[in-house]
Every structure is written in C-alpha cells, then in structure tokens.
C-alpha cells in the first residue's frame, strides 16, 4: 500500500498587511457552503464558504475527473472563513488495468474592509491505495482578493473567468498525462491571477493597496519531479 497526504499551512503574505487580514490554515472537516445575503449589500458581516471536490476510482470504476470553479464575493466583512479542498483517490487497480482519478478546485474569494479578518484554508490530497501505475491528481487553487471597499468583478472580467472555467472543464476531462495536466492547470491559475490583478488595479483605493494572493496545493501520483 502506498499513500500520500498533504495539508500544509496556507502562505501568509497578507498577514498584518492589506486590510489587516490574517490568513491561517487548519484541518477543519466539512464541505457545506454558507454565504450570508448581506455579502452584496456593503453591510459589515461575517461570512463562511467551503468548496470541496472529491474523485474516487477503483477496479469497478476506472476513471473519474471532477473540477470546480467558484467565485465568492463576500463584500465588506469584519470576519470571514474560506476553505478550498481537492481530494483524489485511486484504489486497487493494476499496472495493466490502471486507473485515473482527477480532482481540481479553483476558488476565488473577494473580501473588503479596512480591518477584515480572513481565515483561509487550502488543501489538496492525492492517495494511491494498492494502485500500481495509476494516475491520481488533486489540485487546490485559492485566490484571495482583498480591497478596502467592495469590488464587483465587471462583465469583461466575468467573461474571461468563464472562458478559463470552460477550459478547466476540458482539461480535467482530457487524457493528458498527470504531469502535463499539472502544468496546464498552473497555466490556467496564472491566467486567473492576471484577470484578478487587472480588476483590482482599478478598484477603489483606501489606506492600503488592493491585493491578490494565490494559494496553490498540488498533490499527485506519479509524484511531481
């Protein structure tokens, strides 16, 4: 049996910086999504969101590929929690009858407020369980957009993100190798990051500058070189 698990803490470049946001990682279970209705109203509030993609293959079901691309616009908050997770499992297949399991989750979170506190969790986990020659990939990409005042992504940004989402769907369901899939997923993540940076460039300014932070976790078999 072989297994591989990763749940490393999210990087912390925003802590004590823009908007006073602190980013912390933790392994809290659960995948329910809840965003208060006040998120678009500009009213200060607390918000919670969780996005989770899971794929599982075995001798009875050799291939499964799933992805998610979500945009969560919290508006002005005093506290928020965002969790993004991808899990892929391959179990019991053989080298001459290999399995393929792919789970990719892209999560975009926008928060506003001069002293907002955001708890961000981003996790990927790919596991091979007695699965020789299997391809198993889990990728979690979390984009945190922080602005002094609420930012609404305009029609052009939404169009570009929808196009990236379409190409992510196609990539997830393609037959490219796990190594190539990782590279192309990173390329799509770079495009998302560029779209968001363009959006915040024209965002309302405050005492601190708007910022975009990408949290990336990739886990897979065969392991990355």
Secondary structure, 3 states (H helix, E strand, C coil): CCCCCCCCCCCCCCCCCHHHCCCCCCCCCCCCCECCHHHHCCCCEEEEEEEEEEEEEECCECEEEEEEEEEEEEEEEEEEEEEEEEEEEEECCECCECCEEEEEEEEEEEEECCCCEEEEEEEEEEEEECCCCCEEEEEEEEEEEEECCCCCCCHHHHHHHHHHHHHHHHHHCCCCCHHHHHHHHHHHHHHHHHHHHHHHHCCCCCCCCCEEEEEEEEEEECCCC
